[in-house]
Amino acid sequence: MVRVVLIDDERMIVEGLRRVIPWQDYACEVVGTAEDAASGAELIRRVHPHIVFTDIRMPGQDGLTMLAGLRSEFPDMQVTVLTGYRDFSYAQEAIRLGVTRFLLKPSKLDEILEALSAMTERVRALPADDAGDNAGSLQAGHYLVRRALAYMQQHYAEKLTLSELADVCYVSQWHLSKLLNRYAGKGFNDILNTLRIEEARRLLADPSLKIGDIGEMVGYADPAYFAKVFKKLTDMSANEYRSRL
């Protein structure tokens, strides 16, 4: 049986899909529904569906990042987008990320059934041990890493964790860690320390700022740890670095 998940913040649409589509005719079963991107991603990680119907313009959600996360972490999973957002560039990006169909609401039943037929055919064509490393999932991985790095650039001075970043990207910590190493060439902690020390070096040019204060400003609550990381990345202490400016 092909497992299906439905994600949409409009409950009527979810219930409509459940009732109107003859799932049994396609050997499919709806194994779960969700009303937002975060719970949808958690549900998918739990039930491992073959097929997902999802909106990607839900209030307070980053739909393209959610889509990239799904396509990257579950490359064999087939996704059809149902959305009322009529933006061509948005649709183009979704297609680049590897969705099977991009349908505008209100979608006709025959369009949804055609999408379901195409997705079930693709699911059944996959070998049991397929790695799913296709162009769509690779594009999704690149997109997700760009999103993660941008978020780190904005929040490096905060108490940022890999768990928080993974939640922002709608993927597991393990998967995000793998993507960062693959596409950025560094792990989460190395990237975070690099961002913080780069900013610390810039701030050291201001003689009115104390070195301990600079450490706190870039995200290090422990002055000793700041000193250790700074020396590791620059081969000199913060005092030495400042003296050479």
Secondary structure, DSSP 8 states (H G I E B T S, - for coil): -EEEEEE-S-HHHHHHHHHHS-GGGGTEEEEEEESSHHHHHHHHHHH--SEEEE-S--TT--HHHHHHHHHHH-TT-EEEEEE----HHHHHHHHHTT-SEEEESS--HHHHHHHHHHHHHHHHHS-TT-----HHHHHHHHHHHHHHHHHHHHHTTS---HHHHHHHHTS-HHHHHHHIIIIISS-HHHHHHHHHHHHHHHHTT-TTS-HHHHHHHTT-S-HHHHHHHHHHHHSS-HHHHHHT-
